[in-house]
Amino acid sequence: MKRLFIYKGLELEANINGYATYELKVVEFEPEFAGKLNFYVSAADHLLKDDNDNPSIGLLVCKSKNETVVKWAFEGIDRPLGIATYELDEVLKKTLAEKLPSIEDIENAIEE
């Protein structure tokens, strides 16, 4: 599988069937994200896709979403685009907490 990385965390993956664009946002969904994702899919279709590939798809993953805002933002866009949310689970939070210094450790380091 070939991979092509593009600025701002956009990743395009080539495979036998076509291309997929992915974007991860650490904030709540905003309507302009739909336009950006549509642009990225258009770019993949124009720059990478050939006649043997299926249409490119786009997936946006963000912290949270309002269903009505998402519906209105994607209305009229006929490309295969999707949106999903993520949630840090307790295992990941615990793992991160174990690897990061505590506030007290940081304060002590600054005082030294």
Disulfide bonds with the S-S distance in Angstrom:
none
